[in-house]
Amino acid sequence: MKSKKWLTTHTIVRFNDILRRVKNEKYARIFVYRLIKQGILKKVIRGIYTTSNDIFPIACNIFYPSYISFLSASYKLGFTEIIPRVISIVIGKKHKPIEFEGYRIEFVQIKEIWGYHKEEDIFLADTEKLMIDAFLRPKSMGNFEEIENIFKRADKINVKKILTYLKKLNSNKAYKRVGYLLEKYNGIDLKGVIKLDKNYHDLNPFKKGTTINKKWRLRI
């Protein structure tokens, strides 16, 4: 290979990318081995390497489509002071966690892979989708206080977008929880947009509520 410059233009470098640029597989493996020894490449998992030192673009570019969500996204969006050592990535299939450079990259499987945007070299949940994701996989947020922090600290909420996302998700439980917190912390009343069923759910997914909120059919 005549030039290594193209390596630095890609956060993630796949073995097949290198193979296409050299004469054969044997040479490609030698080339990769040398680059790792020189500290130019770092192995992420088998067949996937990086030249970057930034865990966030590395983590969300391993698989496609995928995006950063949960506590990791809350940190990137400025809703928490907790600096995550676990980077949570939404993907559509199961994959075991990856340990890399002192971080743990966890892949959270959900079907709803939408509601994210690109910032430079990372794919990041929209604030409105993070509000929903937090209730789809609450354990990835850590605790209920961190879920509340999203609503408390979000100063720009696109009402049309959150409505679109809630309708697309079509989950009464998520609608009730998100609707209640939007009304409480953001002064946004979405009641009546989606017909509520007769079930009562706990607002806090980590414990049982004791007070009934009839408007949102929640145990607070």
SULJOHU-V8036 format. One record per residue. OMEGA is omega in whole degrees, -180 to 180 (NA if undefined). Layout:
BEGIN
[[OMEGA] [OMEGA]]
END
This chain:
BEGIN
[[-174] [-176] [178] [-175] [-178] [180] [-176] [179] [-179] [177] [179] [177] [-179] [-179] [-180] [176] [179] [-178] [180] [-175] [-180] [-171] [-180] [-176] [-180] [180] [179] [-180] [177] [-180] [179] [-180] [-179] [180] [177] [179] [-180] [-179] [180] [178] [172] [-180] [176] [169] [-178] [177] [-179] [-175] [178] [172] [-174] [173] [-177] [-173] [-175] [176] [177] [-173] [-175] [176] [178] [179] [178] [-4] [176] [178] [179] [178] [177] [-174] [178] [178] [178] [177] [-178] [-178] [175] [-178] [179] [176] [-179] [177] [-173] [170] [174] [180] [-176] [-177] [177] [173] [-176] [-180] [-180] [172] [-179] [-180] [179] [173] [-176] [173] [178] [178] [173] [177] [179] [-179] [-177] [-176] [170] [-178] [-171] [-179] [177] [180] [177] [-178] [-180] [173] [-175] [-176] [177] [174] [-168] [178] [168] [176] [-178] [179] [177] [177] [179] [180] [-178] [179] [176] [179] [-174] [180] [179] [173] [178] [180] [-176] [180] [179] [174] [179] [-179] [179] [-178] [-179] [-170] [178] [-178] [178] [-179] [178] [-175] [179] [-179] [-179] [176] [179] [-179] [-180] [178] [179] [179] [178] [178] [179] [-179] [180] [-180] [-180] [-177] [180] [180] [180] [-177] [176] [179] [-176] [-172] [-173] [179] [-180] [-178] [-179] [-178] [177] [180] [176] [-179] [180] [172] [-175] [-178] [173] [-180] [175] [175] [180] [-178] [-178] [179] [-180] [176] [-177] [-179] [-177] [171] [-174] [-178] [-177] [-179] [-179] [169] [-174] [NA]]
END
